[in-house]
Amino acid sequence: MSNKLSNVTWNEIDWSKTQKNIRQIQYRIYKARLNGNFQRLHWLQKFLINHSGAKLLAVLQVTTLNKGKKTPGIDKQIITTPEEKMTLATELCIDGLSQPIRRVWIPKPGKQEKRPLGIPVIRDRAKQALIKLALEPEWEAVFEPNSFGFRPGRSALDAIEGIFLSLHHGKPKWIYDADIRKCFDTIDHEALLKKLNNIPIIKRQISNWLKSGVMEEYSNTTKEILTTTGTPQGGVISPLLANIALHGLETHLKDFVSNLALKPHPGSNRGTAAKRKALTVIRYADDFVLIHQNVEILKLCIDEVKRWLKNMGLEINEEKSVLRSGQGSFTFLGFQIIQVKKNTLNRYKVKIYPSKTSQQRLLLKIQDIIQGHKSVSSYHLILMLRPIILGWANYFKYCECKAIFAKLTHSIFQKIRAWVFRRDTRSGKLRIKEKYFPSGKVYNFDGKQHLDNWILVGKSKVKGDTFRENFLPHLSWVCSRKHVKVLGDQTPFNQNHYWATRSVKYSPYPLRVRTLLIRQNQRCAVCHQELTSFDSNSWEVDHIIPRSKGGKDEYKNLQLVHKECHVKKTRSDTSKRLE
């Protein structure tokens, strides 16, 4: 696509070609930053934010792909039609202007307190997505290897595996589980802008976003609050800015311990490499842990962390941050982690489980759904429960989960069984059981067959005498897997073969997605372009023959596609049906 928007309509845009062109520019930005060529870096970034393809992708991201696409800002405007999207892309430019954000308060999971969420207007969201396209490859070239939050190709599972690799050597260690007090709300604006060190138009635009103010709603009135610190949670670019603000912490601490006179542990040498290797820093966004065998060195590191954070306007939350032995266990990203001493040897083993809080949240969420939908059909109840149960299991299956999954399976079954027998008090229990839990059926799940007489089955009438059937698999059917941590400072922007191999062998994707990736040679079935780590959040499994037309939920009728390709295919199928 040329650098000027042509007369094509929104529905005629070749998204695969557009993405390919922008990825090439991003790769050049990444290489320029890696080589320290700032003059070329800034020229390429300026070129990208004025590129028509980048503007189209930014608008696509905030109006089609993002979950919050239908949430308006203070102007109460959302963009849904192709004509409105094309108009926004045509008018989009980085001009240094911004509007105040709308603040809403959302509950914290499992807590009474709430946290603020800032919602910019749709035009500012598109601008933020555009600048993110220019800034992200620059910073991915220099981000530290043990930073995992809100970065392409990295996840919370990499952070947990990093902790395991640090603790599994058989030696007892000390852990500092740190919490930064209101990180997103208190970042110093001047320190952040100085760290960015970018072209004037980008710095001015980001500065205006940071200081644009908040519109707080009180009853029937609206009050504007000026913002002097922090980056609002809810903005497209906010997680990247928070990562930039905290970048350098790991390197600084390793430099700090390398200059200490203390030995890392008895028997080690006093070399710089040994001192740096002995300290582990694992950070996921604003949550991080420090791990070291020598508690005295770790205490010095904690004091140094506080001094370093002060330069960014941040401070440690002393009430929630704890220094403890690995034998005392700690919770990080929903996992419970503990070092257990072996009976026969003077060595320690690492145990990682789903935390009790995570288990309680799952059961409470399932209970709320069941109690709030006492009259729905079993088919629709399964549609609500299945993604929640399997989503939770797919996240926690990368740990020692077998016993906990079995226990939760029993708890969930008891709730579902009570829901079933409460629905019909006139028929006999055996008749009700066979209606909802048919005996002698074999279920295919995760590549295996399961014979079970107590699986909830639902049916829904499609057309005539045709019925669609689904079932609720046991949580214990999800098998545990070993997660492989992303290698060093690898990033999808470097365009090497590492990511193609990782997507198939070591990715945390569900079995269905992994199978389709291999079958399709990692290419979208519609546009035939590569399915990369950049767009993994927008992959969707599509039924070639829609289920409404009798298509079956089996591999020969499934294909993995980009979300925008899925939308285009659905639009085409609908128009053919109307003709």
C-alpha positions as CSV (number, residue, x, y, z in Angstrom):
1,M,0.0,0.0,0.0
2,S,1.3,3.5,-0.8
3,N,2.0,6.0,1.9
4,K,-1.1,7.9,1.0
5,L,-4.6,6.5,1.7
6,S,-6.1,5.4,-1.6
7,N,-9.8,5.4,-2.5
8,V,-10.3,1.8,-1.3
9,T,-13.0,1.2,1.2
10,W,-12.4,-0.3,4.7
11,N,-13.7,-3.7,3.6
12,E,-11.4,-3.8,0.6
13,I,-8.1,-3.2,2.5
14,D,-5.5,-6.0,2.2
15,W,-4.7,-6.3,5.9
16,S,-2.0,-9.0,5.4
17,K,0.0,-6.7,3.0
18,T,-0.5,-3.7,5.3
19,Q,0.8,-5.6,8.3
20,K,3.7,-7.0,6.4
21,N,4.8,-3.5,5.3
22,I,4.6,-2.1,8.9
23,R,6.4,-5.1,10.3
24,Q,9.3,-4.4,8.0
25,I,9.5,-0.8,9.1
26,Q,9.4,-2.0,12.8
27,Y,12.2,-4.4,12.1
28,R,14.3,-1.6,10.8
29,I,13.5,0.5,13.9
30,Y,14.6,-2.5,16.0
31,K,17.9,-2.9,14.2
32,A,18.6,0.9,14.3
33,R,18.2,0.9,18.1
34,L,20.2,-2.3,18.5
35,N,23.1,-0.7,16.5
36,G,22.8,2.6,18.4
37,N,22.0,4.6,15.2
38,F,19.6,7.2,16.8
39,Q,19.5,9.4,13.8
40,R,18.1,6.6,11.6
41,L,15.9,5.4,14.5
42,H,14.1,8.7,14.8
43,W,13.7,9.2,11.1
44,L,12.1,5.7,10.8
45,Q,9.8,6.4,13.7
46,K,8.7,9.7,12.2
47,F,8.1,7.9,8.9
48,L,6.0,5.2,10.5
49,I,3.7,7.5,12.5
50,N,2.9,9.3,9.2
51,H,2.5,6.1,7.2
52,S,-1.1,5.4,6.0
53,G,-0.7,1.6,6.7
54,A,0.2,2.3,10.3
55,K,-2.8,4.5,10.8
56,L,-5.1,1.8,9.4
57,L,-3.6,-0.8,11.7
58,A,-4.0,1.6,14.7
59,V,-7.6,2.2,13.9
60,L,-8.2,-1.6,13.3
61,Q,-6.7,-2.3,16.8
62,V,-8.9,0.0,18.8
63,T,-12.1,-0.4,16.8
64,T,-12.1,-4.1,15.9
65,L,-9.5,-6.2,17.8
66,N,-9.5,-4.7,21.3
67,K,-12.0,-6.0,23.8
68,G,-12.9,-2.4,24.9
69,K,-13.8,-1.3,21.4
70,K,-17.4,-0.5,22.5
71,T,-16.4,1.4,25.6
72,P,-16.7,5.2,25.0
73,G,-14.6,8.0,26.5
74,I,-15.9,11.3,27.8
75,D,-17.3,12.1,24.3
76,K,-19.6,9.0,24.5
77,Q,-18.5,8.1,21.0
78,I,-17.8,4.6,19.6
79,I,-16.9,3.8,16.0
80,T,-18.5,0.7,14.5
81,T,-19.2,1.2,10.8
82,P,-16.6,0.8,8.0
83,E,-17.1,4.4,6.9
84,E,-16.5,5.8,10.4
85,K,-13.3,3.7,10.7
86,M,-12.0,4.9,7.3
87,T,-12.7,8.5,8.2
88,L,-10.8,8.2,11.5
89,A,-7.8,6.6,9.8
90,T,-7.8,9.4,7.1
91,E,-7.9,12.2,9.8
92,L,-5.6,10.5,12.3
93,C,-2.4,12.4,13.0
94,I,0.0,13.0,15.9
95,D,-0.7,16.6,16.6
96,G,0.2,16.9,20.3
97,L,-3.5,17.4,21.3
98,S,-5.4,15.2,23.7
99,Q,-8.7,15.1,25.6
100,P,-9.3,14.2,29.3
101,I,-9.9,10.6,30.1
102,R,-13.1,9.1,31.7
103,R,-12.4,7.4,35.0
104,V,-14.3,4.4,36.1
105,W,-13.7,2.3,39.1
106,I,-13.6,-1.5,38.8
107,P,-13.3,-4.1,41.6
108,K,-10.0,-5.8,42.3
109,P,-10.3,-9.6,42.0
110,G,-11.1,-11.1,45.4
111,K,-10.9,-7.7,47.2
112,Q,-13.3,-5.1,48.5
113,E,-11.3,-2.2,47.2
114,K,-11.5,-0.9,43.7
115,R,-8.9,0.4,41.2
116,P,-9.3,3.3,38.8
117,L,-9.4,2.6,35.0
118,G,-8.9,5.5,32.7
119,I,-10.7,5.4,29.3
120,P,-9.4,7.8,26.6
121,V,-11.7,8.9,23.7
122,I,-11.5,6.6,20.7
123,R,-9.3,9.1,18.7
124,D,-6.7,9.3,21.5
125,R,-6.7,5.5,21.7
126,A,-6.0,5.3,18.0
127,K,-3.1,7.8,18.4
128,Q,-1.7,5.8,21.3
129,A,-1.8,2.6,19.1
130,L,0.0,4.5,16.4
131,I,2.8,5.7,18.6
132,K,3.0,2.3,20.2
133,L,3.8,0.8,16.8
134,A,6.8,3.2,16.6
135,L,8.0,2.9,20.2
136,E,7.7,-0.8,20.9
137,P,10.4,-2.1,18.5
138,E,12.8,0.5,19.8
139,W,12.4,-0.6,23.4
140,E,12.2,-4.3,22.7
141,A,15.7,-4.0,21.4
142,V,17.0,-2.9,24.9
143,F,14.5,-4.3,27.4
144,E,16.0,-6.6,30.1
145,P,15.7,-10.4,29.6
146,N,13.8,-11.0,32.8
147,S,11.0,-8.5,32.1
148,F,7.9,-10.4,31.0
149,G,4.8,-8.2,31.5
150,F,2.9,-6.7,28.5
151,R,5.6,-7.7,26.0
152,P,5.1,-9.5,22.6
153,G,6.0,-13.2,22.8
154,R,6.3,-13.2,26.7
155,S,3.8,-14.2,29.4
156,A,3.3,-14.7,33.1
157,L,4.3,-18.3,32.6
158,D,7.8,-17.2,31.5
159,A,8.1,-15.3,34.8
160,I,7.0,-18.4,36.9
161,E,9.5,-20.6,35.0
162,G,12.2,-18.0,35.6
163,I,11.6,-18.3,39.4
164,F,11.6,-22.1,39.1
165,L,15.0,-22.0,37.3
166,S,16.4,-19.8,40.0
167,L,15.2,-22.0,42.9
168,H,15.6,-25.5,41.6
169,H,19.4,-25.9,42.2
170,G,18.8,-27.6,45.6
171,K,20.0,-24.7,47.8
172,P,17.8,-22.7,50.2
173,K,17.3,-19.1,49.1
174,W,15.8,-15.9,50.3
175,I,13.0,-14.1,48.3
176,Y,11.9,-10.5,48.4
177,D,8.3,-10.4,47.1
178,A,7.9,-6.7,46.2
179,D,4.9,-4.6,45.6
180,I,5.1,-1.0,44.2
181,R,2.6,1.4,45.7
182,K,0.2,2.6,43.0
183,C,2.8,2.2,40.3
184,F,0.7,3.4,37.4
185,D,-0.7,6.4,39.4
186,T,2.6,7.8,40.7
187,I,5.2,7.6,37.9
188,D,7.1,10.9,37.7
189,H,6.2,12.5,34.3
190,E,9.5,14.4,33.9
191,A,11.6,11.3,34.7
192,L,9.6,9.2,32.2
193,L,9.9,11.8,29.4
194,K,13.6,12.1,30.0
195,K,13.9,8.4,29.7
196,L,12.0,8.3,26.5
197,N,14.4,10.7,24.7
198,N,12.4,10.6,21.5
199,I,11.6,13.0,18.7
200,P,9.8,16.2,19.9
201,I,6.3,15.4,18.4
202,I,6.2,12.0,20.1
203,K,7.4,13.5,23.5
204,R,4.9,16.3,23.2
205,Q,2.0,14.0,22.5
206,I,2.9,11.6,25.3
207,S,3.4,14.6,27.7
208,N,-0.1,15.9,26.9
209,W,-1.6,12.5,27.4
210,L,0.0,12.2,30.8
211,K,-1.2,15.6,31.8
212,S,-4.6,15.6,30.1
213,G,-6.6,15.3,33.3
214,V,-9.4,13.0,34.4
215,M,-13.1,13.4,34.2
216,E,-14.6,12.0,37.4
217,E,-18.3,11.3,37.5
218,Y,-20.1,12.2,40.7
219,S,-23.9,11.5,40.7
220,N,-25.3,13.9,38.1
221,T,-22.2,16.1,37.8
222,T,-18.8,15.7,36.2
223,K,-15.6,17.0,37.8
224,E,-12.2,17.4,36.0
225,I,-9.1,16.5,38.0
226,L,-5.6,17.5,36.8
227,T,-3.0,14.8,36.7
228,T,0.6,15.6,37.7
229,T,1.9,12.0,38.1
230,G,1.2,8.6,36.7
231,T,0.1,7.0,33.5
232,P,-3.7,6.0,33.4
233,Q,-4.5,2.3,33.6
234,G,-6.7,1.6,30.6
235,G,-4.7,3.4,27.9
236,V,-3.3,1.5,24.9
237,I,0.2,2.8,25.6
238,S,0.1,2.8,29.4
239,P,1.7,-0.7,29.9
240,L,4.5,0.1,27.6
241,L,5.2,3.4,29.4
242,A,5.2,1.6,32.7
243,N,7.7,-0.9,31.4
244,I,9.9,1.9,30.1
245,A,9.7,3.6,33.5
246,L,10.9,0.4,35.3
247,H,13.5,-0.5,32.6
248,G,17.0,-0.7,34.0
249,L,16.1,-2.0,37.5
250,E,17.6,-5.5,36.8
251,T,20.8,-4.2,35.3
252,H,21.3,-1.6,38.1
253,L,20.9,-4.3,40.8
254,K,23.3,-6.7,39.1
255,D,25.9,-3.8,38.8
256,F,25.3,-3.0,42.4
257,V,25.9,-6.6,43.7
258,S,29.0,-7.0,41.5
259,N,30.7,-4.1,43.3
260,L,30.0,-5.5,46.8
261,A,32.8,-7.0,48.8
262,L,30.6,-9.8,50.1
263,K,30.7,-13.3,48.6
264,P,27.4,-14.5,47.1
265,H,27.5,-17.7,49.2
266,P,30.1,-19.9,50.9
267,G,32.4,-21.6,48.4
268,S,31.8,-19.1,45.6
269,N,34.5,-16.9,44.1
270,R,34.6,-13.2,44.3
271,G,34.4,-12.6,40.6
272,T,31.9,-10.2,39.0
273,A,30.2,-12.9,36.9
274,A,29.5,-15.1,40.0
275,K,28.1,-12.1,41.9
276,R,25.8,-11.1,39.0
277,K,24.6,-14.7,38.4
278,A,23.8,-15.2,42.1
279,L,21.0,-12.5,42.0
280,T,17.8,-13.2,40.2
281,V,15.4,-10.4,39.3
282,I,12.0,-11.4,37.8
283,R,9.6,-8.6,36.9
284,Y,6.1,-8.8,35.5
285,A,4.9,-5.2,34.8
286,D,5.0,-3.6,38.3
287,D,5.3,-6.9,40.3
288,F,8.8,-8.2,40.9
289,V,10.7,-10.6,43.1
290,L,14.4,-10.6,44.1
291,I,16.0,-14.0,44.8
292,H,19.5,-14.6,46.5
293,Q,21.1,-17.2,48.6
294,N,22.7,-14.6,50.9
295,V,20.2,-12.7,53.0
296,E,22.6,-9.9,53.9
297,I,23.2,-9.1,50.2
298,L,19.4,-9.3,49.5
299,K,18.8,-6.7,52.3
300,L,21.3,-4.4,50.7
301,C,19.5,-4.9,47.3
302,I,16.2,-4.0,48.9
303,D,17.6,-0.6,50.1
304,E,19.1,0.0,46.7
305,V,15.7,-0.8,45.0
306,K,14.0,1.8,47.1
307,R,16.6,4.4,46.1
308,W,16.3,3.5,42.4
309,L,12.5,3.7,42.5
310,K,12.6,7.1,44.2
311,N,14.2,8.6,41.0
312,M,11.0,7.6,39.1
313,G,8.6,8.9,41.8
314,L,7.8,5.4,43.0
315,E,8.0,3.7,46.4
316,I,7.7,0.2,47.8
317,N,4.5,-0.8,49.6
318,E,5.9,-1.9,52.9
319,E,2.7,-3.6,54.0
320,K,2.6,-5.9,51.0
321,S,6.3,-6.5,50.4
322,V,7.9,-9.3,52.4
323,L,11.4,-10.7,52.8
324,R,11.1,-14.4,53.5
325,S,12.9,-17.8,53.2
326,G,12.0,-19.9,50.2
327,Q,10.7,-22.5,52.7
328,G,8.0,-20.1,53.9
329,S,6.3,-20.0,50.4
330,F,5.0,-16.9,48.6
331,T,2.4,-16.1,45.9
332,F,3.3,-14.6,42.6
333,L,0.9,-14.2,39.6
334,G,-1.6,-16.6,41.1
335,F,0.9,-19.4,41.8
336,Q,2.0,-20.6,45.3
337,I,5.8,-21.3,45.3
338,I,7.7,-23.0,48.0
339,Q,11.1,-24.7,48.6
340,V,10.7,-28.1,50.4
341,K,13.6,-29.9,52.0
342,K,14.1,-33.5,50.9
343,N,14.1,-36.2,53.6
344,T,17.2,-38.1,52.5
345,L,19.4,-35.4,51.2
346,N,20.2,-31.9,52.5
347,R,18.7,-30.4,49.3
348,Y,15.6,-28.5,48.5
349,K,12.9,-29.1,45.8
350,V,10.7,-26.4,44.3
351,K,7.0,-26.9,44.5
352,I,4.6,-24.7,42.4
353,Y,0.9,-24.9,42.8
354,P,-2.2,-22.8,42.0
355,S,-2.7,-20.6,45.0
356,K,-5.6,-21.2,47.4
357,T,-6.9,-17.7,46.5
358,S,-6.9,-18.6,42.8
359,Q,-8.8,-21.8,43.5
360,Q,-11.4,-19.9,45.7
361,R,-11.9,-17.3,43.0
362,L,-12.6,-20.0,40.4
363,L,-15.2,-21.8,42.6
364,L,-16.8,-18.5,43.6
365,K,-17.1,-17.4,39.9
366,I,-18.7,-20.8,38.9
367,Q,-21.0,-20.6,41.9
368,D,-22.2,-17.1,40.9
369,I,-22.9,-18.2,37.3
370,I,-24.8,-21.3,38.4
371,Q,-26.9,-19.5,41.0
372,G,-27.6,-16.6,38.6
373,H,-28.8,-18.9,35.8
374,K,-31.1,-21.4,37.5
375,S,-33.5,-21.5,34.6
376,V,-31.2,-21.6,31.5
377,S,-30.8,-24.8,29.6
378,S,-27.8,-27.1,30.3
379,Y,-26.5,-26.2,26.8
380,H,-26.3,-22.5,27.5
381,L,-24.9,-23.1,31.0
382,I,-22.1,-25.2,29.5
383,L,-21.4,-22.3,27.0
384,M,-20.9,-20.0,30.0
385,L,-18.9,-22.4,32.3
386,R,-16.6,-24.2,29.7
387,P,-14.4,-21.2,28.8
388,I,-14.0,-20.2,32.4
389,I,-13.0,-23.7,33.6
390,L,-10.7,-24.5,30.7
391,G,-9.2,-21.0,30.6
392,W,-8.2,-21.3,34.3
393,A,-6.9,-24.9,33.8
394,N,-4.8,-23.9,30.7
395,Y,-3.1,-21.2,32.7
396,F,-2.4,-23.4,35.8
397,K,-1.5,-26.6,34.0
398,Y,2.2,-25.6,33.9
399,C,2.7,-26.6,37.5
400,E,2.1,-29.5,39.9
401,C,-1.6,-29.4,39.4
402,K,-2.9,-33.0,39.2
403,A,-4.2,-33.3,42.8
404,I,-5.6,-29.8,42.9
405,F,-7.4,-30.3,39.5
406,A,-8.9,-33.5,40.9
407,K,-10.1,-31.8,44.0
408,L,-11.6,-28.9,42.1
409,T,-13.3,-31.3,39.7
410,H,-15.2,-32.8,42.6
411,S,-16.2,-29.4,44.0
412,I,-17.4,-28.2,40.6
413,F,-19.3,-31.4,40.0
414,Q,-21.2,-31.0,43.3
415,K,-22.4,-27.6,42.3
416,I,-23.5,-28.7,38.9
417,R,-25.2,-31.8,40.3
418,A,-27.1,-29.7,42.8
419,W,-28.2,-27.4,39.9
420,V,-29.5,-30.3,37.9
421,F,-31.5,-32.1,40.6
422,R,-33.0,-28.7,41.7
423,R,-34.5,-28.2,38.2
424,D,-36.8,-31.2,38.3
425,T,-38.3,-32.4,41.5
426,R,-41.1,-34.5,40.0
427,S,-39.2,-37.0,37.8
428,G,-37.2,-39.8,39.4
429,K,-33.5,-39.2,40.1
430,L,-32.4,-41.9,37.7
431,R,-34.4,-40.3,34.8
432,I,-33.0,-36.9,35.6
433,K,-29.5,-38.3,35.8
434,E,-29.7,-39.9,32.4
435,K,-31.1,-36.8,30.9
436,Y,-28.3,-34.5,32.0
437,F,-25.5,-37.1,32.7
438,P,-26.0,-39.8,30.1
439,S,-24.3,-43.1,30.8
440,G,-21.9,-45.0,28.5
441,K,-20.8,-42.1,26.4
442,V,-17.2,-41.5,25.2
443,Y,-15.9,-38.0,25.0
444,N,-13.0,-36.7,22.9
445,F,-11.0,-34.0,24.7
446,D,-7.4,-32.8,24.3
447,G,-6.5,-35.6,22.0
448,K,-7.8,-38.4,24.3
449,Q,-11.0,-40.4,24.8
450,H,-12.7,-40.4,28.2
451,L,-15.5,-42.8,29.2
452,D,-17.5,-41.1,32.0
453,N,-21.1,-41.4,33.3
454,W,-21.2,-38.1,35.1
455,I,-20.5,-35.5,32.4
456,L,-23.0,-32.7,31.9
457,V,-24.4,-32.7,28.4
458,G,-26.5,-30.1,26.7
459,K,-28.6,-30.0,23.5
460,S,-29.9,-27.1,21.5
461,K,-32.3,-27.3,18.5
462,V,-30.9,-25.8,15.3
463,K,-33.4,-26.5,12.5
464,G,-36.2,-29.0,12.2
465,D,-35.1,-32.2,13.9
466,T,-31.4,-31.2,14.0
467,F,-29.8,-30.8,17.4
468,R,-26.5,-29.4,18.5
469,E,-24.8,-31.0,21.4
470,N,-22.0,-29.9,23.8
471,F,-20.5,-31.2,27.1
472,L,-18.7,-29.8,30.1
473,P,-15.3,-31.6,30.4
474,H,-13.8,-32.3,33.8
475,L,-11.1,-29.9,34.9
476,S,-9.0,-33.0,35.7
477,W,-8.9,-34.0,32.1
478,V,-6.5,-31.1,31.4
479,C,-3.0,-32.6,31.6
480,S,0.0,-30.8,33.2
481,R,2.7,-29.6,30.8
482,K,6.2,-28.2,31.1
483,H,6.6,-24.6,30.1
484,V,9.9,-23.6,28.4
485,K,11.0,-20.1,29.3
486,V,11.6,-17.6,26.4
487,L,15.3,-17.5,25.6
488,G,17.3,-14.5,26.9
489,D,16.5,-11.3,25.2
490,Q,14.7,-12.8,22.2
491,T,11.9,-10.7,20.7
492,P,9.6,-11.2,17.7
493,F,11.0,-8.1,16.2
494,N,14.3,-9.8,15.4
495,Q,12.6,-11.9,12.8
496,N,14.7,-15.1,13.3
497,H,13.7,-18.7,13.1
498,Y,13.5,-19.0,16.9
499,W,9.9,-17.8,17.1
500,A,8.6,-20.2,14.3
501,T,10.0,-23.2,16.3
502,R,8.7,-21.9,19.6
503,S,5.2,-21.3,18.4
504,V,4.8,-25.0,17.5
505,K,6.9,-26.8,20.2
506,Y,6.8,-24.7,23.3
507,S,3.9,-22.3,23.0
508,P,1.2,-22.1,25.8
509,Y,-1.6,-22.2,23.2
510,P,-4.4,-24.8,23.6
511,L,-4.0,-28.2,21.8
512,R,-6.5,-27.2,19.1
513,V,-4.6,-24.1,18.2
514,R,-1.2,-25.9,18.2
515,T,-2.6,-28.7,16.0
516,L,-4.0,-26.2,13.5
517,L,-0.7,-24.2,13.5
518,I,1.2,-27.4,12.5
519,R,-1.4,-28.4,9.9
520,Q,-1.5,-25.0,8.3
521,N,2.3,-24.5,8.4
522,Q,1.7,-21.5,10.7
523,R,-0.2,-19.6,8.0
524,C,-3.7,-18.1,8.1
525,A,-6.2,-20.2,6.1
526,V,-7.8,-17.1,4.6
527,C,-5.0,-14.6,3.8
528,H,-2.2,-17.2,3.7
529,Q,0.1,-14.9,5.7
530,E,2.2,-16.1,8.6
531,L,0.6,-16.4,12.0
532,T,3.2,-14.6,14.2
533,S,3.6,-13.9,18.0
534,F,2.6,-10.3,17.3
535,D,-1.0,-11.2,16.4
536,S,-1.5,-14.3,18.6
537,N,-4.1,-12.5,20.7
538,S,-6.3,-12.1,17.6
539,W,-6.1,-15.7,16.3
540,E,-9.5,-17.4,16.1
541,V,-10.6,-20.9,15.3
542,D,-13.2,-20.8,12.5
543,H,-15.6,-23.4,11.3
544,I,-15.2,-23.8,7.5
545,I,-18.9,-24.9,7.2
546,P,-20.7,-22.8,9.9
547,R,-22.3,-24.8,12.7
548,S,-25.6,-23.1,11.9
549,K,-25.4,-25.0,8.5
550,G,-24.6,-28.3,10.1
551,G,-20.8,-28.0,10.2
552,K,-19.2,-30.3,12.7
553,D,-16.8,-29.3,15.5
554,E,-13.9,-31.5,14.1
555,Y,-10.5,-30.8,12.7
556,K,-11.4,-31.3,9.1
557,N,-14.0,-28.5,9.5
558,L,-11.7,-26.1,11.4
559,Q,-9.1,-23.5,10.4
560,L,-7.0,-21.0,12.3
561,V,-7.4,-17.4,11.0
562,H,-6.7,-13.8,12.0
563,K,-9.6,-12.1,13.6
564,E,-9.8,-9.5,10.8
565,C,-9.8,-12.4,8.2
566,H,-12.6,-14.1,10.2
567,V,-14.7,-10.9,10.1
568,K,-14.1,-10.6,6.4
569,K,-15.1,-14.3,5.8
570,T,-18.2,-14.0,7.9
571,R,-19.2,-10.8,6.0
572,S,-18.7,-12.7,2.7
573,D,-20.7,-15.7,3.9
574,T,-23.6,-13.5,5.0
575,S,-23.7,-11.5,1.7
576,K,-23.8,-14.8,-0.2
577,R,-26.6,-16.1,1.9
578,L,-28.7,-12.9,1.3
579,E,-28.2,-13.0,-2.5
